[in-house]
Amino acid sequence: MVFAVVLLLMAGPRPAGVAGAVDVSALPWVNAALNSVTMLVLVAGFAAIKTGRVALHRALMTSALGLSALFLASYTTYHLFVVGHAEYVGAFRAGYLFILVTHILLAIVILPLALHTWVRGFTGAITSHRRIAPVTLALWLYVAATGVLIVVLAHS
């Protein structure tokens, strides 16, 4: 559902007067900052659980979900007011497109996977949580890191 909304915002029609009505040019950099902080929080959450600090791990992973929610709100706001997307014009176009495509595909997967992993941890389904958490962490870190890289490449 979230993917459909984002796709509609990027490619669909806008109500009259919305496109360009608000200067949102700083939001890609806000999104990159949110992704950067999310990466730090995810790594800190991983370190917390590895050292047995379960309460800290829970708080950090909940914070990572909150940061991702803020990112999604900022991202959809940006695409509500901007028609189209930034084009990368650098020398590494094939590499950029590979990163972009894998980022988009994994971003579609990570939201439900992260929520599922979080719910498993908070409801006490620890065996299931431990089984899926490493994959969730790796994909979430990849999506956050490539999100920053895409902004840097496309908006520099």
Summary of the structure (lengths in Angstrom):
residues: 156
radius of gyration: 16.9
end to end distance: 31.1
largest distance: 54.1
contacts: 415
relative contact order: 0.15
helix: 78%
strand: 0%
